[in-house]
Amino acid sequence: MTSEPGLRERKKAATRAALSHAAWTLMLEHGLDAATPEAIAEAAEVSARTFRNYFASREEAIVDELAQRYLTLADKIRDRPAGEPVWDSLIEVLPSAVPEIVGDRAKLAALMRVMTESPALRAQLLLVTEHLSTVMAQVVAERTGTDADRELAPRLLADTIGTAIGSSVGFWARSGTDAALPDLIRDSLTQLRAGLPIGAVAPAA
């Protein structure tokens, strides 16, 4: 059983969240150039030194809040009934959970526009995506009785999940489609499930 975090850990998490939220807000409201470490720290009411204790760059701070939300997907999938096929778990969890994480469509589209102009922000997002895929591969391995370090299948499915989410979210944010994001995610997963042999991996007992 995992113990509840102590007061010190909760305060650190709150400070990290406040810095990331401030970075995100500054970028959306005033542009990437306005989101300097000093401005982010001031908006979060901490020192510039405190900012550097948590983040190595403004780009890391900007994407951290979204990254932390995405990490909750792993726990939601872990909480599904034991023995449930992994594709069933994904289709039950992701269509409802991802839209809650993504939030406002216009803000997400703004982030994507900034990323097209900022190689540093794109690079940071790639690092985050790699970490999230590693975490998801471990979850898949746990639920399928496989080994994420020694077998390809868990990582293949984890990367596929990331592609399905990224493609659905990107299309929804930028295309102006009337389709609801949950429906896009569910359709993506359903199509991938029908065409990928990894779905034959048996769930762990």
N, C-alpha and C positions, 0 to 999 in steps of 0.2 A: 504493500500500500504506500502511495506517495504522500508524504507529509505536506501540510500546508506551508507556504513560504513564510518566513519570519518577517518582522517589521522592517528590518534593514533591506531585505530582498524586495519587499513590496515598495518601499520608497525608491529604490534604484529602478525598479520597473516603471514606476510612475514618472520619474525624471526622464527616463529614456523615451517613454511614450509622449511626454510633453514636448521634448526636443524634436521628435519626429513630426508631431502634429504641427509644430511651429514652422518647421522647414517646409512641409507640404503646403501650409497655408500661405506662407510668403511666396513660394513659387507660383501658386495659382493666382494670387492677387496682384503680384508685382513683377513676375517673371523670374527666371532662374538667376539672373545676375543679382537680384535683390536678396537672394537666399544665401548670404555669406554666413560663415560660422558665427561671427560676431552678432549679426542681426538675428540669427536663429536663437542664440543664447539670450539676447536681450528680450526677445518675444516670449521665451519660456521662463524669463525671470531667474536666470542662473548666470554664472560667469562663463566667459569664453573658455577658461580652463576646464570647467565642468563639461562643456560640449566636447572638448578633445578627449576627455576621459571616457566618453561613450562612443564617439564616432570619429573615424579617420578623415571623413570628408562630408561635405554638404550632400553629395549624391547618396551616400550611405544613409544619412539621416532622412532624406526625402522618401526613400523606398522602404525604410524599416517598418513603419506602421503597417503598410500593406503586407509586407513579408510576415510580420508577426501574426496578422490575421489569418494568412494562408496556412500557417503552421497548425492552426486549430483544426484544419481538415483532417490531419493525421489522427488526432484524438477522437474525432467524430466517427471515423471509419473503424478505429479500434473498438469503439463502443457498440458496434453492430453485433447481432447475435452470433455466438460461436458456431462455426460450421456453415454459415451463410456463404454462398459462392461470392468471390471477390467482386465480380462484375455487378452482382445484385447489390452489394454494399455500396459500390460507387454510384450506381444509378439511383439508389435511395438517398444518398447523402449529398452528392455534388450539385444537382440542379437547384436545391433549395439553399444550400450553404454558401455556394460561391457568390450569388447575387447579394447576400447579406454582407459578405466580405468586401466586394467590389464597391458597393455604395452608388453614389451619384454618377449617372451616365456622362454628364457634361464635364465633371471634374476628371473622370477617367480619360475622356477624349483629350482634355487639355494636357494631361500627363503624357499621353502618347505623342501629341504634337511636339512637346518639349523634347522628348526622347529622340525624335528624328533630327533635332538640331544639336544634340549634346552627346558626343561619343562617350564621355565620362559617365553620363547617366545610363546609357545603354549598357556599358560595361558593368556597372554596378548591378543592374537588373539581371544580367547574365549570371553573375556570381550568386545572386539570391536564388535564381531559378535552379541553378545547379544544386544548391543546398536543399531546396525544397524537394527536388527530385530524389536526392539521396534519402531524405527522411521518408518520403512516400514509398521508396523501394523497400525500406525496412518494414514498413507497415504491411505492404503486399507480401513480403516474405513471411511475416508472422502469421498472416491469415491463410497462407497457402502451404505452409510447412516446407518452404524452400529457404535457400541461403543467399541473401543479397550480396554477399562478398564472393561467392563461388559460382553462382548461377546467373545466367543472363536474363532469364524470364522476369524476375522481379523488377530489374532496372528497365527492361523493355516496356513493361506495363506502366511503370512510374513515369517514364518519359512520354509515353502515349497519353497518359492522363494529363500531363502538363500541356501537351500539344492540343488536346481537345479543349481544355479550359482556355488556353491562350487564344486559339483560333475563334472560339465562340465569343469570348469577351471582346477581342479586337474587332470582330465583325459587328457585334452589337454596338460598340462604342462609336465606330467610325462610319458605318454604312447608312445610318438612318433607317434601318429596317424597323418594321412594325412588330416583328417577332419578339416575344418575351425572352429574356436571357435564360430563365430556367428551361424553356422549351428548346432553345438552341443547344444548351449543354446536354440535355437528355437525348436529343436527336444525334448529336455527335458521338456520345458514348454508345448509343444503340447501334449506330452504323459501324463503329470500330469493333464492338463486340461481335457483330455478325461476320466480320472479316479477318479477325486475328485468332490464330490457333492457340494463343496463350490462354484463352478462356477455358481450355480443357484442363488447366492445372487444377487439381483437386484441392478443396479447402482443408486446412489442418483439422485434425480430429479434436 
